Each structure stands twice: as structure tokens, then as C-alpha cells.
């Protein structure tokens, strides 16, 4: 079981959170071609090692948290609030 540190509520189990996606993907511009949107919405890399992810604390404060998690060991190296510019 993963333990995620919510910056607002403290440590909680992952069952209180919902995975929202890869925090390292950049959203295309609104007028980007359809191919760019297809890549953004449907294509994912199958990465090994550390990855920045967005999680929402659904059963708590409902805030968004960015964590850096190793996809091999599931160890969480860092957690913090979602920056305003990314939301």
C-alpha cells in the first residue's frame, strides 16, 4: 500500500486518492493540430524509474498533489501541491 503525504492533510493511504495522470506531459495549445491532441490524450510511454504524477485527494481535502514516484519500487521521493500554473 502506498502512503502519500498530502501537503494539506498529512500522510494518507493511496486509497483516499485518485490518480490523475503524468505531471510531466505538457498540454498542447488550444489551436494545436488534431495529431498533437491525439498524442496528448491517448499515447503514453511505458517508463521505468522516477515519474512525476498528479493525484487528487478525493476522500480528504480534494486538493491536487504532485508526487515523484519510482515506477519500479513505488517509493515516493517527493510530494507537494500542484502549482497554480499547471492547474
URTA-V936162 format. One record per residue. N is the residue number from 1. RES is the residue in one letter. SS is DSSP state (alpha for helix, beta for strand, coil for the rest). BURIAL is 1 if it has 16 or more other ideal C-beta (glycine too) atoms within 10 Angstrom, else 0. Layout:
n->[N,N]
res->[RES,RES]
ss->[SS,SS]
burial->[BURIAL,BURIAL]
//
This chain:
n->[1,2,3,4,5,6,7,8,9,10,11,12,13,14,15,16,17,18,19,20,21,22,23,24,25,26,27,28,29,30,31,32,33,34,35,36,37,38,39,40,41,42,43,44,45,46,47,48,49,50,51,52,53,54,55,56,57,58,59,60,61,62,63,64,65,66,67,68,69,70,71,72,73,74,75,76,77,78,79,80,81,82,83,84,85,86,87]
res->[X,X,X,X,X,X,X,X,X,X,X,X,X,X,X,X,X,X,X,X,X,X,X,X,X,X,X,X,X,X,X,X,X,X,X,X,X,X,X,X,X,X,X,X,X,X,X,X,X,X,X,X,X,X,X,X,X,X,X,X,X,X,X,X,X,X,X,X,X,X,X,X,X,X,X,X,X,X,X,X,X,X,X,X,X,X,X]
ss->[coil,coil,beta,beta,beta,beta,coil,coil,coil,beta,beta,beta,beta,alpha,alpha,alpha,coil,beta,beta,beta,beta,beta,coil,coil,coil,coil,coil,coil,coil,coil,coil,coil,coil,alpha,alpha,alpha,alpha,alpha,alpha,alpha,alpha,alpha,coil,coil,coil,coil,coil,coil,coil,beta,beta,beta,beta,beta,beta,beta,coil,coil,coil,coil,coil,coil,coil,beta,beta,beta,beta,beta,beta,beta,coil,coil,coil,coil,coil,beta,beta,beta,beta,beta,beta,coil,coil,alpha,alpha,alpha,coil]
burial->[0,0,0,1,0,1,0,0,0,0,0,1,0,0,0,1,1,0,0,0,0,0,1,0,0,0,0,1,0,0,0,0,0,0,0,0,0,0,0,0,0,0,0,0,0,0,0,0,0,1,0,0,1,1,1,1,1,0,0,0,0,0,0,1,1,1,1,1,1,0,0,0,0,0,0,1,0,0,1,0,0,1,0,0,0,0,0]
//
